[in-house]
Amino acid sequence: MNVMRPLRSRRSSIFFGTALLISAIGLTACGFRPLHGQPGQNAARTQANNVAGTMAYIQIRPIENRNGQILRNYLLDRITPRGEPSTPHYRLTVTLTETETSVALNRDASETRTKVIIVADYKLEAINSSPEKVILSGKEEASSAYSRRDTTQYAYADSAAKRHSAERSLEIISEAITRRIGLYFRKG
């Protein structure tokens, strides 16, 4: 038995190593390239830097209400992490709509769980062209839910849960918008 264990271990190591090598080759063969990462090839690195460099020229317009401010800050952190451009070439405009739906009720018809759905309509315009041209537009949606206790004793907890739920959705939306813009610029 002891003689067989090292042999099995060696076989499983060889099998694992072979499987890892085959999957690595398959991943490179499928054309996988990171959008913002630091890939090993110079051509891919240059392309990633070009996408980030182009995105640095996007001006993000103010968005209405508190959730709009939070979304704009997330977008600023992702799209222009070194600060807003002094001479923007593109303008991103976003409008938000938010709906709340009761998804669970008590026997007395008071809500115990609320679903928050946030929809962001966005458009990216090239402002250095005459006339200004919409080059990308779309809609992103995210939803999250939170528990409620409709008593004054838990008013702060309900408010904080609602705020955190909205912030999660806004972060998801900012990631999706940033990814769509990055893919647009990557395609050229």
N, C-alpha and C positions, 0 to 999 in steps of 0.2 A: 504494500500500500504506500509506503513512504517513497518508494522509487517512482510510482506513478504520479504523485502530486507534482513534483518539479516538471515532469513531462507535460502534464495538463496545463500547468501554469505557463510553460513556454509556448504551448500551442495556442492558448488563449491570448497571450501577448502578441504572438505573430498574427493571429486572426484580427485582433483589435488594431494593430498597427497597419495591416493591409486595408482594413475597412476605413480607417482614418485617412490614409493616403488616397484611396479611391474617392472618398467624399470630397477631399480638398481639390482633387483634379476636376471632379464634376462641378464643383462650385465655381472654379475659374473658367470652365468651359461654357457655363451658362451665361456669361457676360455680366456677372455680379460686379458692381462698382459702388463703393460708398458715396453718398451724396455730399456729405460735409467732412468725411473722415480724412485720415492721412494714409492713403494707400501707398503701396510699395513702388509702383511704377511711376516714372516722372510724368508721362502723358496724363495718367489718371489724376495725379496730384495737381497738375496744372489746371485740369478741367475743374476739379473741386475748388481750387483757389479762384478760378474765374467765376464760378457760380456765387461763391461767397462775396467776391469783389463786386459783382453786378448787383447783388442784393443789398449791398451797403449803400447803394444810391436810391433806395426806396424811401420816400417820405410817407409816414403813416399818419393819416389825418386823425384828429380827435374823434372819439366815438362817444355818443350820448350816454348819460347816466353812470352810476358807479360801476356796474358790470362792464360797461364800455371802457372805462378808465383801466380796469384790471386787465381786460383783453388787450388793450393797446400797450400796456406795460409788458405783458407776456410777448407780444409781437415785437416790440422794440428790443427786448432781450435776445430774441431769436434771430431777427432779421438784421438789425443794426446794433450789434453788441458794443461797438466802439463809439456810439453816439449817432445822432441824427445827421444826415448829410447836409453840408452847406449849399451844395448845388445839386439838388435831386434830379434824377432823370425819369423817375417813375413815382406815381402817387397811388397809395393803397387806401381805398375807402371801404369801410365796413359799417353795416347797419345790423343791429341786434334785435331780435324779438324773443321774448321769454314767456313761456306758459307754465302753469302749475296745474297738476291734476292729482286728485285724491286717488290713491291706489289701494288703500286699506281703511276700513271704517270699523269703529266700535259698534256695539249693539245699540247705543244711543245715537248713532249716525255722526259721531264726531270722528274726525280723521285721525289716523295714527301713523300714516305713511303718505308722503307727498312726493310726486315725481316732478322734477324740474326739467323742462326741455328748452334748450337755448339754440336758436338758429341764427347763423351769421351769413348774411349775403355780402359778398365782397367783389370788388372789381379793382384791377390793376391797370392804370393808364400810363401810357408813354407821354410825358409832358414836354419832351423836347422835340416832338414832331408837330407839324402844323397841318391840320388841326389835331388836337389831342385825340389819341386813339386808345380805346379799351383793348388791351392785348390779352387779358385773362379775366374771367369772371366765374363765379361759382357760388355754391351754397354748402356750408358745413353745419352739421347738427350734432349735438351731444346731449345726453340726458344722464341724470343721476337722481337718486332719491334720498330722502332723509326721514327720520322718525320724528313725530310730533306728539306733544302732550299739551292739549289745549286748556291749560290752566295758567293762571298768572304766576304760580309758583315756579313754573318752568319756562317763562317767557324768554329769558336770556339764552337758555339752552336751545330752544327752538330757533331763535334768531341766529345763533352761532352755527347750528346744524344747516340751516338754509344757506348761509353765507359760504360755508365750506363746500356744500354741494354745488353751488353755482361756480365757485372757483375751480373745482375739479373739471367741470364741463368746459369752462373757459380755457383752461390749460390744454385740454384735448383739442379744442377748436383751433387754438394758436398753433399747435403742432401740425394739424392738418393743413391749415392755410400756408404755413411756412414750407411744408413738404411740396404742396402743389406749385407754389411759386418757384421753388428750387428745381423741380422737375421741368417746369416750363423753360427756365433759363438754361438748363442742362441740354434740352433738345435743340435749343438755339433757334 
